[in-house]
Amino acid sequence: MWREPWLWMVAGVGLAICEMFLPGFYLLGFAVGAVLTGALVWAGLVTSLPAMLFAMAVLAVAAWFAMRRWAGVRRGQKKIWHRDIND
């Protein structure tokens, strides 16, 4: 069952849809990792379940770091507080 590439793709799309209901980017890295793992399975580059899970983990972490670099906090950016919580 896990050797079907469409299953990885559907899981990635499902995680991306679930990401819309969360306040941060928690599942988006996993979604990108699942879709890319589906592409690797479709291309025949990974065939066993442990290799698929490893590829998913590596791709999810790489996607998270790429998104963090692209859309994360910039260097030198400071948090400016306009209102104190105790006011």
C-alpha positions in Angstrom: 0.0 0.0 0.0 2.8 2.5 0.8 4.4 1.8 -2.6 1.7 3.7 -4.3 2.9 7.3 -5.2 -0.6 8.7 -5.3 -1.0 7.8 -1.6 2.0 10.0 -0.7 0.6 12.8 -2.8 -2.8 12.6 -1.2 -1.2 12.6 2.2 0.8 15.7 1.3 -2.3 17.5 0.0 -4.2 16.5 3.1 -1.5 17.9 5.4 -1.5 21.1 3.4 -5.2 21.4 3.8 -4.9 20.8 7.6 -2.2 23.5 7.7 -4.8 26.1 6.8 -6.5 25.5 10.1 -3.3 26.0 12.2 -1.9 29.4 13.2 1.7 28.6 12.2 3.6 26.6 9.6 3.6 23.3 11.5 2.5 20.8 8.8 3.7 22.5 5.6 7.1 21.0 5.8 5.6 17.5 6.2 3.2 18.2 3.3 6.1 19.2 1.0 8.1 16.2 2.1 5.2 13.8 1.4 4.6 15.2 -2.0 8.3 15.0 -2.9 8.4 11.5 -1.5 5.5 10.6 -3.8 7.5 12.0 -6.7 10.5 9.9 -5.7 8.3 6.8 -5.4 6.7 7.5 -8.8 10.2 7.9 -10.4 11.2 4.6 -8.8 14.1 6.0 -6.8 12.9 4.7 -3.4 11.2 1.3 -3.1 11.2 0.2 0.5 9.1 1.6 3.4 12.2 2.5 5.5 13.7 4.4 2.6 10.4 6.2 1.9 10.1 7.2 5.6 13.8 8.4 5.6 13.3 10.4 2.4 10.1 11.9 3.9 11.9 13.0 7.0 14.9 14.4 5.2 12.7 16.2 2.6 10.4 17.6 5.3 13.3 19.0 7.3 14.9 20.5 4.2 11.6 22.0 3.2 11.1 23.5 6.7 14.6 25.1 6.6 14.0 26.4 3.0 10.7 27.9 4.1 12.2 29.4 7.2 15.0 31.0 5.2 12.6 32.3 2.5 9.7 33.5 4.8 11.2 33.5 8.3 12.6 36.2 10.5 15.1 38.3 8.7 18.6 39.2 10.1 18.6 42.3 12.1 14.8 42.3 12.4 13.7 43.4 15.8 10.4 42.8 17.6 8.8 46.2 18.4 6.2 46.2 21.1 3.6 48.9 20.7 1.5 47.8 23.7 2.5 46.2 27.0 0.5 43.2 28.1 0.1 44.7 31.6 -1.5 48.0 30.3 
